[in-house]
Amino acid sequence: MLRKISSIILLFLLVPITAIYAQNVSLKKISFRQLQERIETTSVDSILVINFWATWCKPCIEEMPVLEEIPTMYKGTAVKVLLVSLDFTDQIEQKLIPFIQKNGIVNEVVVLDESNPNDWIPKVDLQWSGAIPACLFQYKTMSLFHEGKVTTTTIQSSMNQLMP
């Protein structure tokens, strides 16, 4: 009887872990032009938080839990988070998808498929050096840019400035 109860408890503990690792992840590669179109259409009725990151960037990984909390922190507010991966496109299967699965990332992730960062970085923000992580907060025609790791305080400050 005790063995049966132990087996059932173990099953309940493993199911959520298995679900996270079995998470079906399909990633879309997008051009910067497609990203711009997405920003323009989404930020009309929602605050859009666009985070530029990569799996090989330690500060990017460290800030991921804070970014994942944004929808919960602003429940009832029209806010969307878009994680724009700058991982190399040949590393999607080996590095990016396993990272998303292992960490249970629920915010949308896209892969920016551009070969020359100097073409698109100044279009995000003229002051951006190109270092990641970097975060763009956009609502209608208002935008705020933050270069470096975001914290809960950074997010709250930016969101408060943009909230209608």
Contacts in CASP RR format, 6 or more apart in sequence:
PFRMAT RR
TARGET T0000
AUTHOR 0000-0000-0000
METHOD contacts of the structure
MODEL  1
MLRKISSIILLFLLVPITAIYAQNVSLKKISFRQLQERIETTSVDSILVI
NFWATWCKPCIEEMPVLEEIPTMYKGTAVKVLLVSLDFTDQIEQKLIPFI
QKNGIVNEVVVLDESNPNDWIPKVDLQWSGAIPACLFQYKTMSLFHEGKV
TTTTIQSSMNQLMP
20 101 0 8 1.000
20 102 0 8 1.000
20 104 0 8 1.000
21 101 0 8 1.000
21 102 0 8 1.000
22 101 0 8 1.000
23 100 0 8 1.000
23 101 0 8 1.000
23 104 0 8 1.000
25 97 0 8 1.000
25 100 0 8 1.000
25 101 0 8 1.000
25 109 0 8 1.000
27 85 0 8 1.000
27 92 0 8 1.000
27 96 0 8 1.000
27 97 0 8 1.000
27 100 0 8 1.000
27 109 0 8 1.000
27 110 0 8 1.000
27 111 0 8 1.000
28 110 0 8 1.000
28 111 0 8 1.000
29 89 0 8 1.000
29 110 0 8 1.000
29 111 0 8 1.000
29 112 0 8 1.000
29 113 0 8 1.000
30 38 0 8 1.000
30 110 0 8 1.000
30 111 0 8 1.000
30 112 0 8 1.000
30 113 0 8 1.000
31 112 0 8 1.000
31 113 0 8 1.000
31 114 0 8 1.000
32 112 0 8 1.000
32 114 0 8 1.000
32 119 0 8 1.000
32 120 0 8 1.000
32 123 0 8 1.000
35 50 0 8 1.000
35 84 0 8 1.000
35 110 0 8 1.000
35 112 0 8 1.000
36 123 0 8 1.000
38 82 0 8 1.000
39 48 0 8 1.000
39 50 0 8 1.000
39 136 0 8 1.000
39 138 0 8 1.000
42 48 0 8 1.000
42 80 0 8 1.000
42 82 0 8 1.000
43 138 0 8 1.000
43 139 0 8 1.000
43 140 0 8 1.000
44 140 0 8 1.000
45 78 0 8 1.000
46 78 0 8 1.000
46 79 0 8 1.000
46 80 0 8 1.000
46 139 0 8 1.000
47 74 0 8 1.000
47 77 0 8 1.000
47 78 0 8 1.000
47 79 0 8 1.000
47 80 0 8 1.000
47 137 0 8 1.000
47 138 0 8 1.000
47 139 0 8 1.000
47 159 0 8 1.000
47 162 0 8 1.000
47 163 0 8 1.000
48 79 0 8 1.000
48 80 0 8 1.000
48 81 0 8 1.000
48 82 0 8 1.000
48 136 0 8 1.000
48 137 0 8 1.000
48 138 0 8 1.000
48 139 0 8 1.000
49 67 0 8 1.000
49 70 0 8 1.000
49 79 0 8 1.000
49 80 0 8 1.000
49 81 0 8 1.000
49 82 0 8 1.000
49 135 0 8 1.000
49 136 0 8 1.000
49 137 0 8 1.000
49 138 0 8 1.000
49 155 0 8 1.000
50 82 0 8 1.000
50 84 0 8 1.000
50 135 0 8 1.000
50 136 0 8 1.000
50 137 0 8 1.000
50 138 0 8 1.000
51 63 0 8 1.000
51 67 0 8 1.000
51 81 0 8 1.000
51 82 0 8 1.000
51 83 0 8 1.000
51 84 0 8 1.000
51 133 0 8 1.000
51 134 0 8 1.000
51 135 0 8 1.000
51 136 0 8 1.000
51 150 0 8 1.000
52 84 0 8 1.000
52 86 0 8 1.000
52 112 0 8 1.000
52 124 0 8 1.000
52 132 0 8 1.000
52 133 0 8 1.000
52 134 0 8 1.000
52 135 0 8 1.000
52 136 0 8 1.000
53 60 0 8 1.000
53 63 0 8 1.000
53 64 0 8 1.000
53 83 0 8 1.000
53 84 0 8 1.000
53 85 0 8 1.000
53 86 0 8 1.000
53 132 0 8 1.000
53 133 0 8 1.000
54 60 0 8 1.000
54 85 0 8 1.000
54 86 0 8 1.000
54 87 0 8 1.000
54 132 0 8 1.000
55 61 0 8 1.000
55 85 0 8 1.000
55 87 0 8 1.000
55 91 0 8 1.000
55 95 0 8 1.000
55 96 0 8 1.000
55 99 0 8 1.000
56 87 0 8 1.000
56 95 0 8 1.000
57 132 0 8 1.000
57 133 0 8 1.000
59 132 0 8 1.000
59 133 0 8 1.000
59 148 0 8 1.000
59 149 0 8 1.000
60 132 0 8 1.000
60 133 0 8 1.000
60 149 0 8 1.000
62 149 0 8 1.000
63 133 0 8 1.000
63 149 0 8 1.000
63 150 0 8 1.000
63 151 0 8 1.000
64 103 0 8 1.000
64 105 0 8 1.000
66 150 0 8 1.000
66 151 0 8 1.000
66 152 0 8 1.000
66 155 0 8 1.000
67 81 0 8 1.000
67 83 0 8 1.000
67 107 0 8 1.000
67 150 0 8 1.000
68 81 0 8 1.000
68 105 0 8 1.000
68 106 0 8 1.000
68 107 0 8 1.000
69 152 0 8 1.000
70 79 0 8 1.000
70 81 0 8 1.000
70 107 0 8 1.000
70 155 0 8 1.000
71 79 0 8 1.000
71 81 0 8 1.000
71 106 0 8 1.000
71 107 0 8 1.000
73 152 0 8 1.000
73 155 0 8 1.000
73 156 0 8 1.000
74 159 0 8 1.000
77 159 0 8 1.000
77 163 0 8 1.000
79 159 0 8 1.000
80 108 0 8 1.000
81 107 0 8 1.000
81 108 0 8 1.000
82 107 0 8 1.000
82 108 0 8 1.000
82 110 0 8 1.000
83 105 0 8 1.000
83 107 0 8 1.000
83 108 0 8 1.000
83 109 0 8 1.000
83 110 0 8 1.000
84 109 0 8 1.000
84 110 0 8 1.000
84 111 0 8 1.000
84 112 0 8 1.000
85 96 0 8 1.000
85 109 0 8 1.000
85 110 0 8 1.000
85 111 0 8 1.000
85 112 0 8 1.000
86 112 0 8 1.000
86 132 0 8 1.000
87 95 0 8 1.000
87 96 0 8 1.000
87 111 0 8 1.000
89 111 0 8 1.000
89 113 0 8 1.000
92 111 0 8 1.000
96 109 0 8 1.000
96 111 0 8 1.000
99 105 0 8 1.000
100 109 0 8 1.000
112 120 0 8 1.000
114 120 0 8 1.000
117 130 0 8 1.000
121 128 0 8 1.000
121 130 0 8 1.000
122 128 0 8 1.000
124 134 0 8 1.000
124 136 0 8 1.000
124 145 0 8 1.000
125 134 0 8 1.000
125 136 0 8 1.000
125 143 0 8 1.000
125 145 0 8 1.000
125 147 0 8 1.000
127 145 0 8 1.000
127 147 0 8 1.000
128 134 0 8 1.000
128 145 0 8 1.000
128 147 0 8 1.000
129 147 0 8 1.000
130 147 0 8 1.000
131 147 0 8 1.000
131 148 0 8 1.000
132 148 0 8 1.000
133 148 0 8 1.000
133 149 0 8 1.000
133 150 0 8 1.000
134 145 0 8 1.000
134 146 0 8 1.000
134 147 0 8 1.000
134 148 0 8 1.000
135 145 0 8 1.000
135 146 0 8 1.000
135 148 0 8 1.000
135 150 0 8 1.000
135 154 0 8 1.000
135 158 0 8 1.000
136 143 0 8 1.000
136 144 0 8 1.000
136 145 0 8 1.000
136 146 0 8 1.000
137 143 0 8 1.000
137 144 0 8 1.000
137 145 0 8 1.000
137 146 0 8 1.000
137 158 0 8 1.000
137 159 0 8 1.000
137 161 0 8 1.000
137 162 0 8 1.000
138 162 0 8 1.000
139 162 0 8 1.000
139 163 0 8 1.000
139 164 0 8 1.000
142 161 0 8 1.000
142 162 0 8 1.000
144 158 0 8 1.000
144 161 0 8 1.000
144 162 0 8 1.000
146 154 0 8 1.000
146 158 0 8 1.000
END
